Amino acid sequence: MAPARAAKRPKLEPSTSAAGAPHQRGDDDYVPGNIVEIELCNFMTYDRLVCRPGPRLNLVVGPNGSGKSSLVCAIALALAADPAILGRAASVRAFVKRGEESGHVRLSLRSQDQGRDIGITRKIDTNNKSEWLLDGATVPKKDIIDVINKFNIQINNLTQFLPQDRVCEFAKLTPIQLLEETEKAVGDPNLPVQHRQLIEWSKELRNLQVAVKQKEQTLNNLKALNAEQEKDVQRVRQRDKLLKKAELMKKKLPWLKYDAKKEQFQKVQEEEKIFKKKMDDAAKIWQDAKAPIEGLKKEKTTITSSMKKITNQINQNTNKRREVTDDEIQLSARLKTTLDDIEHLKRHEKNLQQKISKAKEGLAAAEREFQDLQPYEPPRDEMTQLTNDIGHKICGINDLKQRRKEKEWQLSQERENLRKCSDRLMQMESKNNKLLQALQRAGAERINEAYSWVQNNKNMFRGEVYGPVLLEVNVQSKTHAGYLESHVPNYIWRSFITQNASDRDLLVRQLKQYGTPILNYTGGNSIMCEPLNITPEMKQLGITSRLDQEFDAPPAVKNVLITQASVDQSYIGTNQADQSADDVVKLGINDLWTPRNHYRWTRSRYGGHLSANVDSIYPSRLFMCDVNVSDIEMLRSEKDEHTRNVEGMEEALKELQKEQRKLEDEEAEFRKKKEAIADRVRLEKKKREDIQRRIDLKRRTLEDISKEEDVESSTRKLTDKLAKLNDDRFRALLKLKVSTS
């Protein structure tokens, strides 16, 4: 027997767990945490699948569409990964096989106890619900995560788990990010911490090196500056010597000034003695001339005293004369006033006699008019009858108002029912509403709320926002609608499209709660695909069109479908193309739709061999959705019934208004008659009251005149007062004459 070939490289055993403890391989070469068995049921493309991976490297090989990615998705979902991490769907309901209500994924993990395996089961259904089982027992998701973390399984780490749809994200990782993710996946949790500490210490070392260089540069600069300042120090010292010498000179200057001032002072003292002698001689001459002046001053004082006495006497006489003159003026004024009062009393007496005669004549006339006035009795029976008639009419009017109010309330309710019915009918007949309902049935449960938010907040966007994509696409042919719906991934139909980064970030924040995808298109407004060119060879094989030519959409939406779903690379053919499908691929066409089948050809990048995938054609469920016709007819009949009810109620309201207006007119006529009678009663009563007031006024006037003071006695008093004033005036004049003399 030939000897066994040596291994290319030695096995690295034992491996290290997340906690730092070594993992020992068992007898069957499995490490704790290895997947021992995978079981799928009603999951994506599989009805049922049981797979048992080996303990080392495992490869899943097969043509496109055979279910390789489905197996990867099943592993991720069973290990508690979020569906969004796979880049295929936002909820688990999308992973249930079409036509089924529920499914499950089961993983068996090798435990640290070699005698048994850990079974993790995740059940999913179309209601977007998940149920977790651990070794057959129902547990919360947290327990599953604890088990996964114990084995250092990192689904979010792209260096440990890399789904097909996230390869672009892995390619975007920088070398530093790749190193960090690899350290996390190696197994030792202290390795990333030590790496971060090493980075921080390296930064600190670089900062210290830069600081040392800066300090050295500063030291050299200071030395050069010190050398330059030595010369300045010498000049400063020389300046200090000169300043000290100048200070000494300043101290000598006051002594020199003192000597000069002292000499000047001695000269001034000698001059003072000479002038003092001259002043004494002048004082003797002044004393000799002062005696005659004192005598004249005494004589002046005597004359001044006599003049003051005479002046005081003159002032007193002047004051007395002024007082007497004022008294005489006052007495003259009082005399004139008294004469005026006497004339006024005479005129008053004459007017009083005239008033008395007029008052007596008016009183007699008023009394005669009051006696001639006939008594008036108001029609009480007629007033009572009118009051009763008015009360009956008011009751009838109130009753009609109540009935009218009830009718108006019923009419408003019926109008509201009509409006609601019309709105529901309009919604059911609206194309956009149909498409939104179709998306909602297809899994986008909150697409209506997302669409309403975008429509209500268009002013917040900088550019045009399209979406959902299903509402922006218009397909005329029912057959082509089925092709387009099957060709484009389901998540695109419920996506919104923005045209700049700020609008994208805003929508991502606002629509995150609705689970709605956001696509950002930054190209121009021109269509990116090449013009359609159907060659004679294509026509001969039954190819008639291309998928991107069979629908209309805004340029941004169409370009997104071209870039995301390659609709410009998918061709449409007739039944003839279905029969000659093997020849179509020779024309460079890799995607073909026929009325019965969908053909896709792929060429391997390794061996170069060609593989084909044929799928059945399913009718469109999104574009060609229809509402229940019976519901629409029922709503239309209900709307007609509400319309008839509204018209009938409006006619009844008009009749009630006419009847109410008639009663109000009759009630107004009765009130007018009652007011006329009341006005007549008030007029008669006012007439008698006016005559009585006139009589009372005349009587009070006569009484007031009789109470007035006697004019003759008043005249006598004023005459006596006049004589007394004449005596006072004479005495005042006499006193003035005496004072003047």
C-alpha positions in Angstrom: 0.0 0.0 0.0 1.3 3.4 -0.9 2.1 5.7 2.1 -0.4 8.4 3.0 0.3 11.8 1.5 1.3 14.4 4.1 -1.0 17.2 4.8 -0.2 20.5 3.0 -0.4 22.4 6.3 -0.8 21.4 9.9 -4.1 21.7 11.7 -4.4 24.6 14.1 -5.8 22.9 17.2 -7.2 23.6 19.6 -9.1 26.8 18.6 -10.1 29.5 21.1 -13.7 30.3 22.2 -15.2 33.8 22.7 -14.3 33.5 26.4 -10.7 32.8 25.7 -10.9 29.0 26.5 -9.7 26.5 23.9 -12.2 24.6 21.8 -11.4 20.9 21.6 -12.5 19.1 18.5 -14.6 16.0 19.2 -14.1 12.5 17.8 -16.1 13.5 14.7 -13.8 16.6 14.2 -16.6 19.1 15.0 -15.9 22.2 17.2 -18.5 23.5 19.6 -20.6 26.0 17.7 -20.4 24.2 14.4 -23.6 23.6 12.4 -24.3 19.9 12.4 -27.6 19.9 10.6 -29.9 22.4 8.7 -33.6 21.7 8.2 -35.9 23.9 6.0 -39.6 23.7 5.5 -41.7 25.9 3.2 -38.8 28.4 3.1 -38.3 30.5 -0.1 -37.8 28.0 -2.9 -37.8 24.8 -0.7 -40.7 22.6 0.3 -38.4 20.6 2.6 -34.6 20.3 2.8 -32.3 18.6 5.3 -28.6 19.3 5.0 -25.7 18.1 7.2 -22.5 20.2 6.8 -19.1 18.8 7.4 -16.8 19.8 10.3 -14.4 21.7 8.0 -14.8 23.8 4.8 -18.3 23.4 3.2 -19.1 24.5 -0.4 -22.7 24.8 -1.8 -22.5 24.6 -5.6 -25.2 25.0 -8.2 -26.6 27.2 -11.0 -28.3 30.5 -10.4 -31.7 30.1 -8.9 -31.1 26.7 -7.5 -31.4 27.9 -3.8 -27.9 28.6 -2.6 -28.8 32.0 -1.3 -31.9 30.6 0.3 -29.7 28.3 2.4 -27.6 31.2 3.6 -30.8 33.2 4.4 -32.1 30.3 6.5 -28.9 30.1 8.5 -28.9 33.9 9.2 -32.6 33.9 10.3 -32.2 30.9 12.5 -29.2 32.7 14.2 -31.5 35.6 15.2 -30.3 38.0 12.4 -32.5 40.9 11.3 -34.1 40.2 7.8 -32.7 43.6 6.6 -29.1 42.4 7.0 -29.7 40.0 4.1 -30.7 42.9 1.8 -33.6 40.9 0.4 -36.7 41.9 2.4 -37.6 43.9 5.5 -39.8 41.3 7.2 -39.7 37.5 7.7 -43.1 37.1 5.9 -41.2 37.5 2.5 -39.2 34.3 3.3 -42.3 32.0 3.5 -42.7 30.1 0.3 -45.3 31.5 -2.1 -48.7 29.8 -1.6 -47.9 28.6 2.0 -49.1 30.2 5.3 -46.0 29.3 7.4 -42.6 27.7 7.5 -39.6 27.0 9.8 -35.9 26.7 9.9 -34.0 24.4 12.3 -30.3 24.4 13.1 -28.4 21.9 15.2 -25.3 23.3 16.8 -22.5 21.2 18.4 -22.5 22.0 22.1 -19.5 22.0 24.4 -20.9 18.8 25.8 -19.9 16.3 23.1 -22.8 14.0 24.0 -25.6 16.2 22.6 -26.4 19.0 20.1 -28.3 22.3 20.6 -31.4 22.6 18.5 -32.6 26.1 17.5 -35.9 26.4 15.6 -37.5 29.6 14.2 -41.1 29.4 13.0 -42.3 32.2 10.6 -45.6 32.9 9.0 -47.2 35.4 6.5 -48.4 37.5 9.4 -44.8 38.5 10.0 -44.6 36.6 13.4 -41.7 34.5 14.7 -41.7 31.8 17.3 -38.4 30.5 18.8 -37.7 27.0 20.1 -34.6 25.9 22.0 -34.3 22.1 22.1 -38.0 21.9 21.4 -39.1 24.3 24.2 -40.5 27.8 23.4 -38.2 30.5 24.6 -37.8 34.3 24.0 -35.4 35.6 21.4 -33.0 36.7 24.1 -32.2 33.1 25.1 -31.4 32.3 21.5 -29.1 35.3 21.3 -27.3 34.3 24.5 -26.6 30.8 23.1 -25.2 32.4 19.8 -23.0 34.9 21.7 -21.6 32.0 23.8 -20.1 30.5 20.6 -18.9 33.9 19.4 -21.2 33.8 16.3 -21.3 37.3 14.8 -23.9 37.5 12.0 -23.4 41.3 11.7 -19.6 40.9 11.1 -18.9 40.8 7.4 -15.6 38.9 7.9 -17.5 36.1 9.6 -20.8 36.1 7.7 -21.0 37.7 4.2 -24.4 37.4 2.4 -24.4 37.8 -1.4 -26.4 41.1 -1.3 -23.9 42.7 1.1 -20.7 42.0 -0.9 -20.7 45.6 -2.0 -20.6 46.7 1.7 -17.7 44.3 2.3 -15.8 45.9 -0.6 -16.3 49.3 0.9 -14.6 48.4 4.1 -11.2 50.0 4.6 -8.2 48.0 5.6 -8.5 49.3 9.1 -12.1 48.3 9.3 -11.3 44.8 7.9 -8.6 44.3 10.5 -11.0 45.3 13.3 -13.8 43.0 12.1 -11.3 40.2 11.7 -10.0 40.6 15.2 -13.6 40.4 16.5 -14.2 37.2 14.5 -10.9 35.5 15.6 -12.3 34.7 19.0 -10.3 36.5 21.7 -12.5 39.4 23.0 -9.4 41.1 24.5 -7.7 41.5 21.1 -9.8 44.4 19.8 -9.5 46.1 23.2 -5.7 45.7 23.1 -5.6 46.9 19.5 -7.5 50.1 20.5 -5.2 50.7 23.4 -2.2 50.3 21.1 -3.7 52.8 18.7 -4.3 55.3 21.5 -0.7 54.8 22.8 0.7 55.3 19.3 -1.3 58.6 19.0 0.0 59.7 22.4 3.6 58.8 21.4 3.3 60.8 18.2 1.9 63.8 20.2 4.8 63.6 22.6 7.3 63.4 19.7 5.8 66.5 18.1 5.8 68.3 21.5 9.6 67.5 22.0 10.4 68.9 18.5 8.4 72.0 19.3 10.2 72.5 22.7 13.6 72.1 20.9 12.7 74.7 18.4 11.5 77.1 21.1 14.8 76.6 23.0 16.9 77.5 19.9 14.7 80.6 19.3 15.2 81.7 22.9 19.0 81.3 22.7 19.2 83.4 19.6 16.9 86.0 21.2 19.1 86.1 24.3 22.3 86.7 22.2 20.6 89.6 20.4 19.5 91.2 23.7 23.0 91.2 25.2 23.8 94.4 23.2 20.6 96.0 24.4 21.7 95.2 28.0 25.0 97.1 27.5 23.2 100.1 26.2 20.8 100.0 29.1 23.7 100.0 31.6 25.3 103.1 29.9 21.9 104.8 30.0 21.6 104.2 33.8 25.0 105.9 34.4 23.9 109.0 32.5 20.6 109.1 34.3 22.4 109.0 37.7 24.6 111.9 36.6 21.6 113.9 35.5 19.9 113.2 38.8 23.0 114.6 40.7 22.9 117.8 38.6 19.2 118.2 39.4 20.0 118.1 43.1 22.7 120.9 42.8 20.4 123.2 40.8 18.1 124.2 43.9 21.2 125.3 45.9 22.2 127.6 43.1 18.7 129.0 42.9 18.7 129.5 46.7 21.9 131.6 46.7 20.4 133.9 43.9 17.1 134.4 45.8 18.9 135.1 49.1 20.9 138.0 47.5 17.7 139.4 46.0 15.9 139.1 49.4 18.6 141.2 51.1 18.2 144.0 48.5 14.4 144.1 49.0 14.8 144.4 52.8 16.9 147.5 52.5 14.3 149.1 50.1 11.5 148.2 52.6 13.2 150.3 55.3 13.4 153.3 53.0 9.7 153.1 52.1 8.6 152.6 55.7 10.2 155.9 56.7 8.4 157.7 53.9 5.0 156.2 55.0 5.5 157.5 58.6 6.0 161.1 57.3 2.8 160.8 55.2 0.7 159.6 58.3 1.7 162.7 60.3 0.4 165.0 57.5 -2.9 163.0 57.3 -3.6 163.4 61.1 -3.3 167.2 60.8 -5.9 167.4 58.0 -8.5 165.0 59.6 -10.0 167.4 62.4 -12.2 169.8 60.1 -13.7 166.7 58.4 -15.1 165.2 61.7 -16.9 168.5 62.5 -18.7 168.6 59.1 -19.8 164.9 59.6 -21.5 165.7 62.9 -23.5 168.6 61.4 -24.6 166.4 58.5 -26.0 163.8 60.9 -28.2 166.4 62.7 -29.7 167.7 59.4 -30.4 164.1 58.2 -32.4 163.3 61.4 -34.7 166.4 61.0 -35.4 165.5 57.4 -36.5 161.9 58.4 -39.1 163.2 60.9 -40.7 165.6 58.3 -40.8 162.8 55.7 -42.6 160.4 58.1 -45.3 163.0 58.8 -45.9 163.6 55.1 -46.3 159.8 54.5 -48.8 159.4 57.3 -51.0 162.2 55.9 -50.9 160.7 52.5 -52.0 157.3 53.8 -54.9 158.8 55.7 -56.1 160.7 52.6 -55.9 157.5 50.5 -58.1 155.7 53.1 -60.7 158.4 53.1 -60.8 158.5 49.3 -61.3 154.7 49.2 -64.2 155.0 51.6 -65.8 157.7 49.6 -65.5 155.6 46.4 -67.1 152.5 48.1 -70.0 154.6 49.5 -70.7 156.0 46.0 -70.8 152.5 44.6 -73.2 151.3 47.3 -75.4 154.3 46.7 -75.6 153.6 43.0 -76.4 149.9 43.7 -79.2 150.8 46.1 -80.8 153.1 43.4 -80.6 150.3 40.9 -82.3 147.9 43.4 -85.2 150.3 43.9 -85.8 150.5 40.1 -85.6 146.7 39.8 -88.2 146.3 42.5 -90.6 148.6 40.7 -90.2 146.7 37.4 -90.6 143.4 39.3 -93.9 144.5 40.9 -95.3 145.4 37.5 -94.2 142.0 36.0 -95.6 140.1 39.0 -99.1 141.6 38.5 -99.0 140.5 34.8 -98.0 136.9 35.7 -100.8 136.6 38.3 -103.4 137.6 35.7 -102.0 135.2 33.0 -101.8 132.3 35.5 -105.4 132.7 36.6 -106.6 132.8 32.9 -104.5 129.6 32.1 -105.8 127.7 35.2 -109.5 128.5 34.2 -108.9 127.3 30.6 -107.3 124.0 31.7 -110.0 123.3 34.2 -112.7 123.9 31.5 -110.8 121.5 29.1 -110.5 118.8 31.7 -114.3 119.0 32.5 -115.1 118.8 28.8 -112.9 115.7 28.3 -115.0 112.5 27.7 -114.1 109.3 29.7 -112.4 106.5 27.7 -112.8 102.7 28.3 -110.2 100.4 26.7 -111.6 97.3 24.7 -110.4 94.6 27.2 -112.3 91.7 25.5 -110.7 92.4 22.1 -107.2 92.7 23.7 -107.8 89.3 25.5 -108.9 87.6 22.3 -105.9 89.0 20.4 -103.5 87.8 23.2 -105.0 84.3 23.0 -104.7 84.2 19.1 -101.0 85.3 19.4 -100.3 82.6 22.0 -101.8 79.9 19.7 -99.8 81.1 16.7 -96.5 81.2 18.8 -97.2 77.6 19.9 -97.7 76.5 16.3 -94.5 78.4 15.3 -92.5 76.7 18.1 -93.8 73.3 17.1 -92.8 73.9 13.5 -89.4 75.1 14.5 -88.8 71.9 16.6 -90.0 69.8 13.6 -87.8 71.8 11.3 -84.8 71.5 13.6 -85.2 67.7 13.7 -85.5 67.6 9.9 -82.4 69.7 9.5 -80.5 67.3 11.9 -81.7 64.3 10.0 -80.7 66.1 6.7 -77.2 66.8 8.0 -76.8 63.2 9.1 -78.0 62.0 5.7 -75.7 64.4 3.9 -72.7 63.2 6.0 -73.6 59.6 5.1 -73.8 60.6 1.4 -70.4 62.3 1.6 -68.8 59.2 3.3 -70.4 56.9 0.8 -69.1 59.1 -2.1 -65.6 59.2 -0.6 -65.5 55.4 -0.2 -66.8 54.9 -3.8 -64.2 57.4 -5.1 -61.4 55.6 -3.2 -62.5 52.2 -4.5 -62.6 53.5 -8.0 -59.2 55.4 -7.7 -56.3 53.8 -9.5 -53.7 54.9 -6.9 -55.8 53.5 -4.1 -56.1 50.2 -5.9 -52.4 50.0 -6.3 -51.7 50.9 -2.7 -54.1 48.3 -1.6 -52.3 45.7 -3.8 -49.0 46.7 -2.2 -50.6 46.4 1.2 -51.8 42.9 0.5 -48.3 42.0 -0.9 -46.7 42.7 2.4 -46.2 46.5 2.7 -48.7 46.9 5.5 -48.1 50.6 6.2 -47.5 51.8 2.7 -50.7 54.0 2.8 -49.3 55.9 5.8 -45.9 56.4 4.1 -47.6 57.6 0.9 -49.8 60.0 2.8 -46.8 61.5 4.7 -44.9 62.1 1.4 -47.9 63.7 -0.2 -48.5 66.0 2.8 -44.9 67.1 3.2 -43.7 67.8 -0.4 -42.6 71.3 0.7 -39.9 69.7 2.8 -38.1 68.2 -0.2 -35.4 69.9 -2.3 -36.1 67.8 -5.4 -38.9 65.7 -6.9 -39.7 62.5 -4.9 -41.3 59.6 -6.7 -43.1 56.6 -5.1 -44.1 54.1 -4.5 -42.6 53.0 -7.8 -45.7 50.9 -8.6 -47.8 54.1 -8.7 -45.3 55.8 -11.1 -45.3 53.0 -13.7 -48.0 52.7 -16.4 -48.3 49.4 -18.3 -51.0 49.1 -21.0 -50.8 45.4 -21.6 -52.0 42.9 -19.0 -49.4 40.3 -20.3 -46.5 42.8 -20.2 -47.6 43.9 -16.7 -47.1 40.2 -15.5 -43.7 40.2 -17.2 -42.6 43.4 -15.5 -43.9 42.5 -12.1 -42.1 39.2 -12.1 -38.9 40.6 -13.5 -38.5 43.5 -11.0 -37.7 42.6 -7.3 -40.7 43.0 -5.0 -38.9 45.6 -2.7 -38.6 48.0 -5.6 -42.3 48.3 -6.2 -42.9 49.7 -2.7 -39.7 51.9 -2.7 -39.6 55.7 -2.9 -37.1 57.4 -5.2 -35.2 60.6 -4.2 -32.8 62.7 -6.4 -30.4 64.1 -3.8 -28.8 63.0 -0.5 -30.6 65.4 1.8 -34.1 64.2 0.6 -32.9 60.6 1.0 -31.7 61.1 4.6 -35.0 62.9 5.4 -37.1 60.0 4.1 -35.0 57.4 5.7 -35.6 59.1 9.1 -39.3 59.7 8.6 -40.3 56.4 6.8 -38.2 54.1 8.9 -41.1 53.3 11.1 -43.1 52.2 8.1 -40.4 49.7 6.8 -40.3 51.4 3.4 -37.1 51.2 1.2 -35.6 54.4 -0.1 -33.6 54.6 -3.4 -31.5 57.6 -4.3 -31.0 58.4 -8.0 -28.6 61.2 -8.9 -28.5 60.9 -12.7 -29.9 63.2 -15.3 -33.4 63.3 -16.8 -32.4 61.4 -20.0 -33.2 57.6 -20.3 -30.0 55.6 -19.8 -31.0 52.6 -22.1 -30.0 52.2 -25.7 -32.6 52.6 -28.4 -34.5 49.4 -29.3 -33.1 47.7 -32.4 -35.0 44.5 -33.5 -32.9 42.8 -36.1 -34.3 40.6 -38.8 -32.8 37.6 -37.0 -34.8 38.6 -33.9 -38.0 39.0 -35.9 -37.5 35.6 -37.5 -37.2 34.0 -34.0 -40.4 35.8 -32.8 -38.8 38.6 -30.7 -41.0 41.7 -30.9 -40.0 44.1 -28.2 -37.9 44.8 -25.1 -39.3 45.0 -21.6 -38.2 48.6 -21.0 -40.3 49.8 -24.0 -43.6 48.4 -22.7 -44.2 50.7 -19.8 -44.1 54.5 -19.2 -42.6 56.1 -16.2 -40.7 59.3 -15.2 -37.0 59.3 -16.4 -35.7 58.9 -12.8 -38.1 55.9 -12.1 -37.3 54.3 -15.4 -33.5 54.6 -14.9 -33.8 53.1 -11.4 -35.6 50.0 -13.0 -32.9 49.8 -15.6 -30.0 50.0 -13.1 -31.6 47.8 -10.4 -33.5 45.3 -12.5 -31.9 45.5 -15.9 -35.2 45.8 -17.7 -33.3 47.0 -20.8 -31.7 43.6 -21.1 -34.9 41.6 -21.1 -36.7 40.9 -24.4 -40.3 39.9 -25.2 -41.3 37.3 -27.7 -44.3 35.4 -29.1 -45.1 31.7 -29.0 -42.7 31.3 -31.9 -39.9 32.5 -29.7 -41.0 29.9 -27.1 -40.5 27.2 -29.6 -37.1 28.5 -30.8 -35.8 29.5 -27.3 -32.6 27.5 -27.9 -31.6 29.7 -30.8 -32.4 33.0 -29.0 -29.3 32.8 -26.8 -27.1 32.7 -29.9 -28.2 36.3 -30.5 -26.7 37.5 -27.2 -30.1 37.6 -25.4 -29.9 36.3 -21.9 -33.4 37.1 -20.7 -36.6 36.3 -22.7 -40.3 36.4 -21.9 -42.9 34.5 -23.8 -46.6 34.0 -23.2 -45.8 30.6 -21.5 -42.3 30.8 -20.0 -39.5 33.0 -18.7 -36.1 32.0 -20.0 -32.8 33.1 -18.3 -29.4 32.0 -19.5 -26.2 32.5 -17.4 -22.6 31.7 -18.3 -20.2 30.5 -15.7 -17.2 32.7 -15.0 -15.1 29.7 -14.2 -15.8 27.0 -16.8 -17.6 29.2 -19.3 -20.5 26.7 -19.7 -24.0 28.0 -20.3 -26.9 27.2 -18.0 -30.6 27.9 -18.5 -33.4 28.5 -16.1 -37.1 28.3 -17.1 -39.9 29.7 -15.0 -43.6 29.6 -15.5 -45.5 32.9 -16.2 -47.8 34.2 -13.5 -50.4 36.8 -14.0 -49.9 40.3 -12.4 -51.2 40.7 -8.9 -50.2 44.3 -8.5 -50.9 46.1 -11.7 -54.1 44.3 -12.6 -55.7 44.3 -9.2 -59.4 44.9 -9.2 -61.8 45.7 -6.4 -65.0 43.7 -5.8 -67.6 44.9 -8.4 -70.5 43.9 -6.1 -69.1 46.2 -3.4 -69.0 49.1 -5.9 -72.5 48.4 -7.1 -73.7 48.2 -3.5 -72.0 51.5 -2.7 -73.6 53.1 -5.8 -77.1 52.0 -4.8 -76.5 53.2 -1.3 -75.3 56.6 -2.6 -78.5 56.8 -4.8 -80.7 56.0 -1.8 -78.9 58.7 0.3 -79.3 61.2 -2.6 -83.1 60.5 -2.8 -83.4 60.8 1.0 -81.6 64.2 0.9 -83.8 65.5 -1.8 -87.0 64.4 0.0 -85.8 66.0 3.3 -85.0 69.2 1.5 -88.6 69.3 0.0 -90.1 68.6 3.4 -88.0 71.4 4.9 -89.2 73.9 2.3 -92.9 73.0 3.1 -92.2 73.5 6.8 -90.6 76.8 6.1 -93.7 77.9 4.1 -96.0 76.9 6.8 -93.8 78.6 9.5 -93.7 81.8 7.4 -97.5 81.8 7.1 -98.0 81.4 10.8 -95.4 84.1 11.5 -97.3 86.5 9.1 -100.6 85.8 10.9 -99.0 86.2 14.3 -97.5 89.6 13.1 -100.9 90.8 12.0 -102.5 90.0 15.4 -99.6 91.8 17.1 -100.1 94.8 14.8 -103.8 95.0 15.8 -102.9 94.7 19.5 -100.3 97.4 19.3 -102.8 99.7 17.6 -105.3 99.3 20.4 -102.5 99.8 23.0 -101.3 102.9 21.3 -104.9 104.3 21.3 -105.2 103.6 25.1 -101.8 105.1 25.8 -102.8 108.2 23.7 -106.0 108.8 25.7 -104.3 108.3 29.0 -101.4 110.6 28.0 -103.9 113.3 26.9 -105.7 113.3 30.3 -102.3 113.3 32.2 -101.1 116.3 30.1 -104.2 118.3 31.0 -103.9 117.4 34.7 -100.2 118.4 34.7 -101.1 121.8 33.2 -103.7 122.4 35.9 -101.2 121.5 38.6 -98.5 123.7 37.1 -100.9 126.7 37.0 -101.8 126.2 40.6 -98.2 125.9 41.8 -97.4 129.1 39.8 -100.1 131.1 41.6 -98.9 129.7 45.0 -95.3 130.7 44.2 -96.4 134.3 43.3 -98.4 134.7 46.5 -95.4 133.7 48.5 -93.1 136.4 47.1 -92.1 139.3 49.4 -94.1 142.6 49.4 -92.5 145.0 46.9 -93.6 148.1 48.8 -91.9 147.1 52.0 -88.8 146.3 50.1 -88.8 149.7 48.5 -89.1 151.4 51.9 -86.1 149.5 53.3 -84.0 150.5 50.3 -85.0 154.2 50.8 -83.8 154.2 54.4 -80.6 152.5 53.4 -80.1 155.2 50.7 -80.4 158.0 53.3 -77.9 156.3 55.6 -75.4 156.0 52.8 -75.7 159.7 52.0 -74.9 160.6 55.6 -71.8 158.3 55.6 -70.6 159.8 52.4 -70.8 163.4 53.8 -68.9 162.5 56.9 -66.2 160.8 54.8 -65.8 164.0 52.7 -65.5 166.1 55.8 -62.8 163.9 57.2 -60.9 164.1 54.0 -60.9 167.8 54.0 -59.7 168.0 57.6 -56.9 165.5 56.8 -55.7 167.6 53.8 -55.5 170.8 55.8 
